[in-house]
Amino acid sequence: MGDRQRAFVKALGASRRVAIDTSACLFYLQRASHRFGLMYEVMRRAVSGGLLVEVPGIVRLELLVMPYQTGDLALMRTVRRLTEELPGVSTSDISTEVLFASAAIRAHTRLKLPDAMVVGAAAVGGCDAVIGNDAAFRRVPA
């Protein structure tokens, strides 16, 4: 395990609830990235009850685009299993509260709209961290 992986696992151990970005979901679903192992650990902890994982509504929307474009019903079922059925994983709605939080975050950080919505959902949902592959998340104060 490399230094980054050790740091990730250590940070994960301190978290009780995390939000995951689209890229993190894709690392898990596609199993092709070198980051699959990290996301497997996140999901293993969620299923075992050691971690709550929130999939923001906008992430679910982004994950469903490809299955709708291609008509891939198997992929659609896979996305639905992740976002609706996996123990320890829940999907948050895009509520008015999330919209206002996202607008404030975007105004103060200049994050792109989808990223601001992920962070807004995480803030409203009481998440300790956001897991993703976008360096722009570092602009968000803890």
RODOGU-386151 format. One record per atom (N, C-alpha, C): residue number from 0; atom name; x, y, z. Coordinates in nm, 3 decimals, padded with zeros to 5 digits, always signed. Example, Ala and Ser with C-alpha at 12.3 -4.5 7.8 and 13.67 -1.06 7.14 Angstrom:
2
> i  at  east  north  up
> 0  N  +01.319  -00.569  +00.780 .
> 0  CA  +01.230  -00.450  +00.780 .
> 0  C  +01.320  -00.330  +00.780 .
> 1  N  +01.285  -00.225  +00.708 .
> 1  CA  +01.367  -00.106  +00.714 .
> 1  C  +01.290  +00.003  +00.787 .
END
This chain:
142
> i  at  east  north  up
> 0  N  +00.085  -00.118  +00.000 .
> 0  CA  +00.000  +00.000  +00.000 .
> 0  C  +00.089  +00.124  +00.000 .
> 1  N  +00.061  +00.216  -00.092 .
> 1  CA  +00.140  +00.338  -00.103 .
> 1  C  +00.102  +00.441  +00.001 .
> 2  N  +00.180  +00.549  +00.005 .
> 2  CA  +00.155  +00.655  +00.102 .
> 2  C  +00.017  +00.718  +00.086 .
> 3  N  -00.024  +00.739  -00.038 .
> 3  CA  -00.157  +00.798  -00.061 .
> 3  C  -00.268  +00.705  -00.014 .
> 4  N  -00.252  +00.577  -00.041 .
> 4  CA  -00.353  +00.481  +00.003 .
> 4  C  -00.360  +00.476  +00.155 .
> 5  N  -00.244  +00.476  +00.221 .
> 5  CA  -00.242  +00.475  +00.367 .
> 5  C  -00.310  +00.599  +00.423 .
> 6  N  -00.282  +00.714  +00.363 .
> 6  CA  -00.344  +00.839  +00.408 .
> 6  C  -00.496  +00.835  +00.387 .
> 7  N  -00.539  +00.778  +00.274 .
> 7  CA  -00.681  +00.766  +00.246 .
> 7  C  -00.749  +00.679  +00.349 .
> 8  N  -00.692  +00.562  +00.377 .
> 8  CA  -00.751  +00.469  +00.473 .
> 8  C  -00.753  +00.530  +00.613 .
> 9  N  -00.649  +00.604  +00.649 .
> 9  CA  -00.645  +00.670  +00.779 .
> 9  C  -00.755  +00.775  +00.788 .
> 10  N  -00.770  +00.858  +00.684 .
> 10  CA  -00.874  +00.960  +00.683 .
> 10  C  -01.012  +00.897  +00.685 .
> 11  N  -01.028  +00.788  +00.615 .
> 11  CA  -01.156  +00.719  +00.612 .
> 11  C  -01.193  +00.667  +00.750 .
> 12  N  -01.094  +00.620  +00.824 .
> 12  CA  -01.118  +00.569  +00.958 .
> 12  C  -01.174  +00.673  +01.053 .
> 13  N  -01.144  +00.799  +01.029 .
> 13  CA  -01.192  +00.907  +01.114 .
> 13  C  -01.332  +00.954  +01.073 .
> 14  N  -01.381  +00.909  +00.960 .
> 14  CA  -01.511  +00.954  +00.909 .
> 14  C  -01.622  +00.860  +00.950 .
> 15  N  -01.738  +00.919  +00.974 .
> 15  CA  -01.859  +00.840  +01.004 .
> 15  C  -01.956  +00.843  +00.886 .
> 16  N  -01.955  +00.954  +00.812 .
> 16  CA  -02.046  +00.971  +00.698 .
> 16  C  -01.970  +01.044  +00.589 .
> 17  N  -01.971  +00.991  +00.467 .
> 17  CA  -01.902  +01.053  +00.354 .
> 17  C  -01.996  +01.062  +00.235 .
> 18  N  -01.974  +01.163  +00.154 .
> 18  CA  -02.043  +01.174  +00.025 .
> 18  C  -01.944  +01.130  -00.082 .
> 19  N  -01.994  +01.068  -00.187 .
> 19  CA  -01.906  +01.025  -00.295 .
> 19  C  -01.947  +01.092  -00.426 .
> 20  N  -01.846  +01.136  -00.498 .
> 20  CA  -01.863  +01.204  -00.626 .
> 20  C  -01.880  +01.099  -00.736 .
> 21  N  -01.917  +01.145  -00.853 .
> 21  CA  -01.938  +01.057  -00.968 .
> 21  C  -01.813  +00.975  -01.000 .
> 22  N  -01.698  +01.038  -00.999 .
> 22  CA  -01.576  +00.965  -01.033 .
> 22  C  -01.552  +00.851  -00.935 .
> 23  N  -01.576  +00.874  -00.808 .
> 23  CA  -01.557  +00.768  -00.708 .
> 23  C  -01.653  +00.652  -00.734 .
> 24  N  -01.776  +00.684  -00.769 .
> 24  CA  -01.873  +00.578  -00.802 .
> 24  C  -01.826  +00.499  -00.923 .
> 25  N  -01.776  +00.570  -01.023 .
> 25  CA  -01.729  +00.502  -01.144 .
> 25  C  -01.608  +00.414  -01.116 .
> 26  N  -01.518  +00.459  -01.028 .
> 26  CA  -01.404  +00.374  -00.990 .
> 26  C  -01.455  +00.241  -00.934 .
> 27  N  -01.560  +00.249  -00.854 .
> 27  CA  -01.616  +00.129  -00.793 .
> 27  C  -01.693  +00.044  -00.895 .
> 28  N  -01.779  +00.108  -00.971 .
> 28  CA  -01.864  +00.034  -01.065 .
> 28  C  -01.786  -00.030  -01.180 .
> 29  N  -01.686  +00.041  -01.231 .
> 29  CA  -01.612  -00.009  -01.347 .
> 29  C  -01.498  -00.103  -01.311 .
> 30  N  -01.453  -00.098  -01.187 .
> 30  CA  -01.348  -00.187  -01.139 .
> 30  C  -01.220  -00.184  -01.222 .
> 31  N  -01.203  -00.081  -01.302 .
> 31  CA  -01.089  -00.077  -01.393 .
> 31  C  -00.977  +00.013  -01.344 .
> 32  N  -01.009  +00.108  -01.261 .
> 32  CA  -00.910  +00.205  -01.216 .
> 32  C  -00.824  +00.147  -01.104 .
> 33  N  -00.704  +00.202  -01.091 .
> 33  CA  -00.620  +00.165  -00.977 .
> 33  C  -00.683  +00.212  -00.846 .
> 34  N  -00.785  +00.295  -00.853 .
> 34  CA  -00.854  +00.343  -00.733 .
> 34  C  -00.972  +00.254  -00.694 .
> 35  N  -00.996  +00.149  -00.768 .
> 35  CA  -01.104  +00.057  -00.732 .
> 35  C  -01.085  +00.004  -00.590 .
> 36  N  -00.963  -00.031  -00.553 .
> 36  CA  -00.938  -00.085  -00.420 .
> 36  C  -00.977  +00.010  -00.309 .
> 37  N  -00.954  +00.139  -00.331 .
> 37  CA  -00.993  +00.239  -00.233 .
> 37  C  -01.145  +00.245  -00.219 .
> 38  N  -01.214  +00.244  -00.332 .
> 38  CA  -01.360  +00.250  -00.327 .
> 38  C  -01.420  +00.119  -00.277 .
> 39  N  -01.354  +00.009  -00.305 .
> 39  CA  -01.399  -00.119  -00.250 .
> 39  C  -01.396  -00.111  -00.097 .
> 40  N  -01.290  -00.053  -00.042 .
> 40  CA  -01.279  -00.039  +00.104 .
> 40  C  -01.391  +00.050  +00.159 .
> 41  N  -01.423  +00.158  +00.088 .
> 41  CA  -01.533  +00.245  +00.130 .
> 41  C  -01.663  +00.166  +00.134 .
> 42  N  -01.691  +00.093  +00.027 .
> 42  CA  -01.817  +00.018  +00.020 .
> 42  C  -01.819  -00.099  +00.119 .
> 43  N  -01.705  -00.161  +00.141 .
> 43  CA  -01.698  -00.270  +00.239 .
> 43  C  -01.734  -00.217  +00.377 .
> 44  N  -01.682  -00.101  +00.411 .
> 44  CA  -01.713  -00.041  +00.540 .
> 44  C  -01.860  -00.001  +00.549 .
> 45  N  -01.916  +00.046  +00.439 .
> 45  CA  -02.058  +00.082  +00.438 .
> 45  C  -02.144  -00.041  +00.463 .
> 46  N  -02.117  -00.146  +00.390 .
> 46  CA  -02.197  -00.268  +00.402 .
> 46  C  -02.185  -00.328  +00.543 .
> 47  N  -02.067  -00.318  +00.604 .
> 47  CA  -02.047  -00.375  +00.737 .
> 47  C  -02.102  -00.285  +00.848 .
> 48  N  -02.148  -00.165  +00.813 .
> 48  CA  -02.206  -00.076  +00.912 .
> 48  C  -02.108  +00.020  +00.975 .
> 49  N  -01.983  +00.020  +00.930 .
> 49  CA  -01.882  +00.107  +00.987 .
> 49  C  -01.876  +00.245  +00.926 .
> 50  N  -01.954  +00.269  +00.822 .
> 50  CA  -01.950  +00.397  +00.751 .
> 50  C  -02.082  +00.418  +00.680 .
> 51  N  -02.130  +00.540  +00.681 .
> 51  CA  -02.248  +00.575  +00.602 .
> 51  C  -02.200  +00.648  +00.478 .
> 52  N  -02.246  +00.604  +00.363 .
> 52  CA  -02.207  +00.664  +00.235 .
> 52  C  -02.329  +00.728  +00.172 .
> 53  N  -02.314  +00.854  +00.135 .
> 53  CA  -02.422  +00.927  +00.070 .
> 53  C  -02.386  +00.952  -00.075 .
> 54  N  -02.476  +00.917  -00.163 .
> 54  CA  -02.464  +00.947  -00.305 .
> 54  C  -02.554  +01.068  -00.330 .
> 55  N  -02.495  +01.186  -00.354 .
> 55  CA  -02.578  +01.303  -00.382 .
> 55  C  -02.666  +01.281  -00.505 .
> 56  N  -02.784  +01.340  -00.504 .
> 56  CA  -02.879  +01.321  -00.614 .
> 56  C  -02.819  +01.352  -00.750 .
> 57  N  -02.735  +01.456  -00.759 .
> 57  CA  -02.675  +01.490  -00.888 .
> 57  C  -02.579  +01.381  -00.935 .
> 58  N  -02.515  +01.312  -00.843 .
> 58  CA  -02.426  +01.202  -00.881 .
> 58  C  -02.509  +01.087  -00.939 .
> 59  N  -02.620  +01.058  -00.875 .
> 59  CA  -02.709  +00.954  -00.928 .
> 59  C  -02.755  +00.990  -01.069 .
> 60  N  -02.791  +01.116  -01.088 .
> 60  CA  -02.832  +01.163  -01.220 .
> 60  C  -02.720  +01.139  -01.322 .
> 61  N  -02.598  +01.180  -01.287 .
> 61  CA  -02.485  +01.163  -01.379 .
> 61  C  -02.459  +01.016  -01.411 .
> 62  N  -02.473  +00.929  -01.311 .
> 62  CA  -02.450  +00.786  -01.332 .
> 62  C  -02.555  +00.724  -01.424 .
> 63  N  -02.674  +00.782  -01.428 .
> 63  CA  -02.782  +00.726  -01.510 .
> 63  C  -02.779  +00.773  -01.655 .
> 64  N  -02.701  +00.875  -01.686 .
> 64  CA  -02.699  +00.928  -01.823 .
> 64  C  -02.655  +00.822  -01.923 .
> 65  N  -02.542  +00.756  -01.899 .
> 65  CA  -02.490  +00.656  -01.993 .
> 65  C  -02.589  +00.542  -02.017 .
> 66  N  -02.648  +00.483  -01.913 .
> 66  CA  -02.745  +00.376  -01.941 .
> 66  C  -02.863  +00.423  -02.024 .
> 67  N  -02.907  +00.547  -02.002 .
> 67  CA  -03.016  +00.599  -02.085 .
> 67  C  -02.970  +00.623  -02.229 .
> 68  N  -02.846  +00.673  -02.247 .
> 68  CA  -02.795  +00.697  -02.382 .
> 68  C  -02.782  +00.566  -02.460 .
> 69  N  -02.732  +00.464  -02.395 .
> 69  CA  -02.700  +00.339  -02.464 .
> 69  C  -02.811  +00.235  -02.456 .
> 70  N  -02.908  +00.259  -02.369 .
> 70  CA  -03.013  +00.158  -02.350 .
> 70  C  -02.962  +00.036  -02.273 .
> 71  N  -02.855  +00.052  -02.200 .
> 71  CA  -02.792  -00.058  -02.126 .
> 71  C  -02.868  -00.083  -01.996 .
> 72  N  -02.964  -00.176  -02.002 .
> 72  CA  -03.048  -00.204  -01.885 .
> 72  C  -02.968  -00.267  -01.771 .
> 73  N  -02.868  -00.346  -01.804 .
> 73  CA  -02.785  -00.408  -01.700 .
> 73  C  -02.710  -00.301  -01.622 .
> 74  N  -02.655  -00.202  -01.693 .
> 74  CA  -02.585  -00.094  -01.626 .
> 74  C  -02.683  -00.012  -01.542 .
> 75  N  -02.803  +00.011  -01.594 .
> 75  CA  -02.903  +00.085  -01.518 .
> 75  C  -02.935  +00.010  -01.388 .
> 76  N  -02.950  -00.122  -01.395 .
> 76  CA  -02.976  -00.202  -01.274 .
> 76  C  -02.859  -00.193  -01.176 .
> 77  N  -02.737  -00.192  -01.229 .
> 77  CA  -02.618  -00.181  -01.144 .
> 77  C  -02.617  -00.048  -01.070 .
> 78  N  -02.646  +00.060  -01.141 .
> 78  CA  -02.651  +00.193  -01.079 .
> 78  C  -02.761  +00.196  -00.974 .
> 79  N  -02.875  +00.139  -01.005 .
> 79  CA  -02.987  +00.140  -00.910 .
> 79  C  -02.954  +00.056  -00.787 .
> 80  N  -02.884  -00.057  -00.806 .
> 80  CA  -02.844  -00.138  -00.690 .
> 80  C  -02.752  -00.058  -00.598 .
> 81  N  -02.655  +00.012  -00.658 .
> 81  CA  -02.562  +00.092  -00.578 .
> 81  C  -02.636  +00.203  -00.505 .
> 82  N  -02.724  +00.273  -00.572 .
> 82  CA  -02.786  +00.393  -00.515 .
> 82  C  -02.913  +00.366  -00.435 .
> 83  N  -02.970  +00.245  -00.448 .
> 83  CA  -03.096  +00.217  -00.379 .
> 83  C  -03.092  +00.097  -00.286 .
> 84  N  -03.000  +00.003  -00.308 .
> 84  CA  -03.010  -00.124  -00.236 .
> 84  C  -02.889  -00.161  -00.152 .
> 85  N  -02.775  -00.105  -00.177 .
> 85  CA  -02.655  -00.145  -00.105 .
> 85  C  -02.663  -00.098  +00.040 .
> 86  N  -02.650  -00.188  +00.136 .
> 86  CA  -02.656  -00.148  +00.277 .
> 86  C  -02.549  -00.044  +00.308 .
> 87  N  -02.587  +00.056  +00.386 .
> 87  CA  -02.494  +00.160  +00.426 .
> 87  C  -02.480  +00.272  +00.326 .
> 88  N  -02.548  +00.261  +00.211 .
> 88  CA  -02.541  +00.362  +00.106 .
> 88  C  -02.681  +00.419  +00.086 .
> 89  N  -02.689  +00.553  +00.085 .
> 89  CA  -02.818  +00.617  +00.058 .
> 89  C  -02.798  +00.726  -00.046 .
> 90  N  -02.905  +00.761  -00.114 .
> 90  CA  -02.901  +00.868  -00.213 .
> 90  C  -02.983  +00.984  -00.160 .
> 91  N  -02.924  +01.102  -00.161 .
> 91  CA  -02.995  +01.220  -00.112 .
> 91  C  -03.070  +01.287  -00.226 .
> 92  N  -03.181  +01.348  -00.192 .
> 92  CA  -03.258  +01.424  -00.289 .
> 92  C  -03.193  +01.558  -00.317 .
> 93  N  -03.228  +01.615  -00.430 .
> 93  CA  -03.185  +01.751  -00.461 .
> 93  C  -03.295  +01.843  -00.407 .
> 94  N  -03.283  +01.875  -00.280 .
> 94  CA  -03.384  +01.954  -00.210 .
> 94  C  -03.355  +02.103  -00.223 .
> 95  N  -03.449  +02.184  -00.181 .
> 95  CA  -03.430  +02.328  -00.179 .
> 95  C  -03.311  +02.363  -00.089 .
> 96  N  -03.297  +02.294  +00.024 .
> 96  CA  -03.186  +02.319  +00.116 .
> 96  C  -03.052  +02.291  +00.047 .
> 97  N  -03.046  +02.183  -00.029 .
> 97  CA  -02.924  +02.149  -00.103 .
> 97  C  -02.897  +02.255  -00.210 .
> 98  N  -02.999  +02.301  -00.278 .
> 98  CA  -02.981  +02.404  -00.380 .
> 98  C  -02.923  +02.533  -00.321 .
> 99  N  -02.977  +02.577  -00.207 .
> 99  CA  -02.926  +02.699  -00.144 .
> 99  C  -02.783  +02.680  -00.094 .
> 100  N  -02.755  +02.566  -00.032 .
> 100  CA  -02.618  +02.539  +00.016 .
> 100  C  -02.522  +02.534  -00.103 .
> 101  N  -02.564  +02.472  -00.211 .
> 101  CA  -02.479  +02.459  -00.330 .
> 101  C  -02.451  +02.596  -00.392 .
> 102  N  -02.553  +02.681  -00.396 .
> 102  CA  -02.534  +02.816  -00.451 .
> 102  C  -02.434  +02.895  -00.367 .
> 103  N  -02.446  +02.886  -00.236 .
> 103  CA  -02.353  +02.957  -00.148 .
> 103  C  -02.211  +02.903  -00.166 .
> 104  N  -02.198  +02.772  -00.174 .
> 104  CA  -02.066  +02.711  -00.192 .
> 104  C  -02.006  +02.754  -00.326 .
> 105  N  -02.087  +02.751  -00.430 .
> 105  CA  -02.037  +02.791  -00.562 .
> 105  C  -01.995  +02.938  -00.564 .
> 106  N  -02.073  +03.021  -00.497 .
> 106  CA  -02.041  +03.164  -00.493 .
> 106  C  -01.909  +03.191  -00.422 .
> 107  N  -01.879  +03.113  -00.319 .
> 107  CA  -01.758  +03.138  -00.239 .
> 107  C  -01.635  +03.063  -00.289 .
> 108  N  -01.656  +02.956  -00.365 .
> 108  CA  -01.540  +02.873  -00.406 .
> 108  C  -01.518  +02.870  -00.556 .
> 109  N  -01.620  +02.910  -00.633 .
> 109  CA  -01.617  +02.906  -00.779 .
> 109  C  -01.608  +02.762  -00.832 .
> 110  N  -01.653  +02.666  -00.752 .
> 110  CA  -01.661  +02.528  -00.801 .
> 110  C  -01.759  +02.523  -00.917 .
> 111  N  -01.738  +02.428  -01.006 .
> 111  CA  -01.836  +02.403  -01.112 .
> 111  C  -01.966  +02.359  -01.046 .
> 112  N  -02.077  +02.383  -01.114 .
> 112  CA  -02.209  +02.356  -01.057 .
> 112  C  -02.223  +02.212  -01.006 .
> 113  N  -02.189  +02.109  -01.084 .
> 113  CA  -02.206  +01.973  -01.030 .
> 113  C  -02.123  +01.950  -00.902 .
> 114  N  -02.000  +02.001  -00.899 .
> 114  CA  -01.916  +01.984  -00.781 .
> 114  C  -01.974  +02.059  -00.661 .
> 115  N  -02.024  +02.180  -00.685 .
> 115  CA  -02.087  +02.256  -00.577 .
> 115  C  -02.209  +02.183  -00.523 .
> 116  N  -02.283  +02.116  -00.610 .
> 116  CA  -02.400  +02.041  -00.565 .
> 116  C  -02.359  +01.918  -00.484 .
> 117  N  -02.249  +01.855  -00.519 .
> 117  CA  -02.200  +01.742  -00.440 .
> 117  C  -02.162  +01.790  -00.300 .
> 118  N  -02.088  +01.901  -00.294 .
> 118  CA  -02.046  +01.955  -00.165 .
> 118  C  -02.168  +02.006  -00.087 .
> 119  N  -02.262  +02.069  -00.156 .
> 119  CA  -02.383  +02.116  -00.089 .
> 119  C  -02.463  +02.001  -00.028 .
> 120  N  -02.477  +01.893  -00.102 .
> 120  CA  -02.547  +01.775  -00.049 .
> 120  C  -02.472  +01.716  +00.069 .
> 121  N  -02.339  +01.714  +00.060 .
> 121  CA  -02.259  +01.662  +00.170 .
> 121  C  -02.276  +01.748  +00.296 .
> 122  N  -02.277  +01.879  +00.277 .
> 122  CA  -02.293  +01.970  +00.391 .
> 122  C  -02.430  +01.953  +00.456 .
> 123  N  -02.533  +01.951  +00.374 .
> 123  CA  -02.669  +01.935  +00.426 .
> 123  C  -02.686  +01.799  +00.493 .
> 124  N  -02.621  +01.697  +00.437 .
> 124  CA  -02.633  +01.562  +00.491 .
> 124  C  -02.544  +01.534  +00.611 .
> 125  N  -02.464  +01.632  +00.653 .
> 125  CA  -02.379  +01.613  +00.769 .
> 125  C  -02.260  +01.522  +00.745 .
> 126  N  -02.210  +01.521  +00.623 .
> 126  CA  -02.096  +01.435  +00.590 .
> 126  C  -01.965  +01.494  +00.643 .
> 127  N  -01.874  +01.405  +00.680 .
> 127  CA  -01.741  +01.444  +00.728 .
> 127  C  -01.647  +01.475  +00.613 .
> 128  N  -01.675  +01.417  +00.496 .
> 128  CA  -01.582  +01.429  +00.384 .
> 128  C  -01.655  +01.403  +00.253 .
> 129  N  -01.592  +01.447  +00.145 .
> 129  CA  -01.636  +01.416  +00.009 .
> 129  C  -01.524  +01.337  -00.055 .
> 130  N  -01.560  +01.223  -00.113 .
> 130  CA  -01.462  +01.140  -00.181 .
> 130  C  -01.483  +01.157  -00.331 .
> 131  N  -01.378  +01.202  -00.398 .
> 131  CA  -01.384  +01.222  -00.542 .
> 131  C  -01.244  +01.234  -00.598 .
> 132  N  -01.237  +01.262  -00.726 .
> 132  CA  -01.108  +01.269  -00.794 .
> 132  C  -01.082  +01.409  -00.848 .
> 133  N  -01.148  +01.509  -00.791 .
> 133  CA  -01.139  +01.645  -00.842 .
> 133  C  -01.061  +01.731  -00.742 .
> 134  N  -00.947  +01.781  -00.785 .
> 134  CA  -00.864  +01.865  -00.698 .
> 134  C  -00.939  +01.993  -00.655 .
> 135  N  -01.041  +02.031  -00.729 .
> 135  CA  -01.117  +02.152  -00.695 .
> 135  C  -01.184  +02.140  -00.557 .
> 136  N  -01.211  +02.019  -00.512 .
> 136  CA  -01.271  +02.001  -00.380 .
> 136  C  -01.181  +02.055  -00.269 .
> 137  N  -01.053  +02.063  -00.295 .
> 137  CA  -00.958  +02.114  -00.194 .
> 137  C  -00.981  +02.262  -00.166 .
> 138  N  -01.050  +02.331  -00.255 .
> 138  CA  -01.079  +02.474  -00.233 .
> 138  C  -01.187  +02.495  -00.131 .
> 139  N  -01.256  +02.389  -00.094 .
> 139  CA  -01.367  +02.400  +00.001 .
> 139  C  -01.312  +02.390  +00.143 .
> 140  N  -01.335  +02.492  +00.225 .
> 140  CA  -01.287  +02.484  +00.363 .
> 140  C  -01.357  +02.372  +00.438 .
> 141  N  -01.286  +02.311  +00.530 .
> 141  CA  -01.344  +02.201  +00.608 .
> 141  C  -01.468  +02.248  +00.681 .
END
